[in-house]
Amino acid sequence: MSSKNQDRANRAYRTLLVYQQITGTSEHDAAVVDLLTDLRHLAADYAIDIEAAVRISAGHFDAEVAGE
């Protein structure tokens, strides 16, 4: 993994740890699912097209991994 992608993963991991502290969810897998679900609620509240965001993020991820 490139250092930039490792930085991205570390940033997400730190965010997940904070989310786990807030929610009390101890398992990483469950916390990721809960966080994604909460992001869907946030998107609904702010009229954000979550499906488009997921598609775009998948493209960004593929490009970042390919750029390693």
C-alpha positions as CSV (number, residue, x, y, z in Angstrom):
1,M,0.0,0.0,0.0
2,S,1.4,3.4,-0.9
3,S,2.0,5.9,1.8
4,K,-0.8,8.1,0.6
5,N,-3.3,5.2,0.7
6,Q,-2.0,4.2,4.1
7,D,-2.6,7.8,5.2
8,R,-6.1,7.6,3.9
9,A,-6.7,4.2,5.7
10,N,-5.2,5.6,8.9
11,R,-7.5,8.7,8.7
12,A,-10.5,6.5,8.2
13,Y,-9.4,4.2,11.1
14,R,-9.1,7.2,13.5
15,T,-12.5,8.4,12.5
16,L,-13.9,4.9,13.1
17,L,-12.4,4.8,16.6
18,V,-14.0,8.1,17.5
19,Y,-17.3,6.8,16.1
20,Q,-16.9,3.7,18.2
21,Q,-16.4,5.8,21.3
22,I,-19.5,7.8,20.6
23,T,-21.7,4.8,19.9
24,G,-20.2,2.2,22.1
25,T,-19.9,-0.2,19.2
26,S,-16.9,-2.4,19.9
27,E,-16.6,-4.5,16.8
28,H,-15.0,-2.8,13.8
29,D,-17.3,-4.6,11.3
30,A,-20.4,-3.5,13.1
31,A,-19.1,0.0,13.6
32,V,-18.5,0.4,9.8
33,V,-22.0,-0.8,9.1
34,D,-23.5,1.5,11.7
35,L,-21.4,4.5,10.4
36,L,-22.5,3.8,6.8
37,T,-26.1,3.6,8.0
38,D,-25.8,6.9,9.9
39,L,-24.3,8.5,6.8
40,R,-27.3,7.4,4.8
41,H,-29.5,9.2,7.4
42,L,-27.4,12.3,7.1
43,A,-27.6,12.2,3.3
44,A,-31.4,11.8,3.5
45,D,-31.6,14.8,5.8
46,Y,-29.4,17.0,3.5
47,A,-30.8,15.7,0.2
48,I,-27.5,14.2,-0.8
49,D,-27.6,11.4,-3.3
50,I,-25.9,8.7,-1.3
51,E,-25.9,6.1,-4.1
52,A,-24.1,8.6,-6.4
53,A,-21.6,9.3,-3.6
54,V,-20.9,5.6,-3.2
55,R,-20.4,5.2,-6.9
56,I,-18.1,8.2,-7.1
57,S,-16.1,7.1,-4.0
58,A,-15.7,3.6,-5.6
59,G,-14.2,5.3,-8.6
60,H,-11.9,7.4,-6.4
61,F,-10.8,4.3,-4.5
62,D,-10.0,2.4,-7.8
63,A,-8.0,5.3,-9.1
64,E,-6.1,5.7,-5.8
65,V,-5.3,2.0,-5.6
66,A,-4.2,1.9,-9.3
67,G,-2.0,4.9,-8.7
68,E,0.0,3.1,-6.1
